[in-house]
């Protein structure tokens, strides 16, 4: 049985949408090492349709010479959740249809290893709500944006998590590895 490991870039106030604001902080090489450890353990990728449509054109033409993560994103089986058909194609992708917790549980049951999720805020919210996330990797940036979609929506049920690991990077970002409490 597989596990689901989510990776998100968030501000101090929980904003995850349009992470272009993260560019001001650069990308610390140690962050890359942390993310590489997550992806190296992964045998599948699960994305929401919107994130899939952003990732496909960005990654599908990259090679290892362009980015060491390219083989992972291009060669690993990808599963897409969304009511609409994605507007782009990407080799090795399977559309799962609209979000359904039972479908995701079957994917976990049928997968050996970790299922990697990045971005995909709407999907991640549903996975958290339904108790399907096994590890949540938050990379918290030292900025409060004051507006934007937050990982946890206003009025939702509390989500109890336990800290399993943490790192602080030179650029001020803190990695929190969290598991269900």
Secondary structure as the mmCIF struct_conf table of DSSP 4:
data_model
#
loop_
_struct_conf.conf_type_id
_struct_conf.id
_struct_conf.beg_label_comp_id
_struct_conf.beg_label_asym_id
_struct_conf.beg_label_seq_id
_struct_conf.end_label_comp_id
_struct_conf.end_label_asym_id
_struct_conf.end_label_seq_id
STRN STRN1 UNK A 3 UNK A 11
TURN_TY1_P TURN_TY1_P1 UNK A 12 UNK A 13
STRN STRN2 UNK A 15 UNK A 15
BEND BEND1 UNK A 17 UNK A 18
HELX_RH_3T_P HELX_RH_3T_P1 UNK A 19 UNK A 25
HELX_RH_AL_P HELX_RH_AL_P1 UNK A 29 UNK A 40
TURN_TY1_P TURN_TY1_P2 UNK A 41 UNK A 41
STRN STRN3 UNK A 42 UNK A 48
HELX_RH_AL_P HELX_RH_AL_P2 UNK A 49 UNK A 59
TURN_TY1_P TURN_TY1_P3 UNK A 60 UNK A 61
TURN_TY1_P TURN_TY1_P4 UNK A 64 UNK A 66
TURN_TY1_P TURN_TY1_P5 UNK A 68 UNK A 69
HELX_RH_AL_P HELX_RH_AL_P3 UNK A 70 UNK A 75
BEND BEND2 UNK A 76 UNK A 76
STRN STRN4 UNK A 77 UNK A 81
BEND BEND3 UNK A 83 UNK A 84
HELX_LH_PP_P HELX_LH_PP_P1 UNK A 85 UNK A 86
BEND BEND4 UNK A 87 UNK A 88
TURN_TY1_P TURN_TY1_P6 UNK A 91 UNK A 92
STRN STRN5 UNK A 93 UNK A 97
BEND BEND5 UNK A 98 UNK A 98
HELX_RH_AL_P HELX_RH_AL_P4 UNK A 101 UNK A 110
BEND BEND6 UNK A 112 UNK A 113
STRN STRN6 UNK A 114 UNK A 118
BEND BEND7 UNK A 119 UNK A 119
HELX_RH_AL_P HELX_RH_AL_P5 UNK A 121 UNK A 129
TURN_TY1_P TURN_TY1_P7 UNK A 130 UNK A 131
BEND BEND8 UNK A 134 UNK A 134
STRN STRN7 UNK A 135 UNK A 141
BEND BEND9 UNK A 142 UNK A 142
BEND BEND10 UNK A 146 UNK A 148
STRN STRN8 UNK A 150 UNK A 150
BEND BEND11 UNK A 151 UNK A 152
HELX_LH_PP_P HELX_LH_PP_P2 UNK A 153 UNK A 153
TURN_TY1_P TURN_TY1_P8 UNK A 154 UNK A 155
HELX_LH_PP_P HELX_LH_PP_P3 UNK A 156 UNK A 158
STRN STRN9 UNK A 161 UNK A 168
TURN_TY1_P TURN_TY1_P9 UNK A 170 UNK A 171
BEND BEND12 UNK A 172 UNK A 172
STRN STRN10 UNK A 174 UNK A 180
#
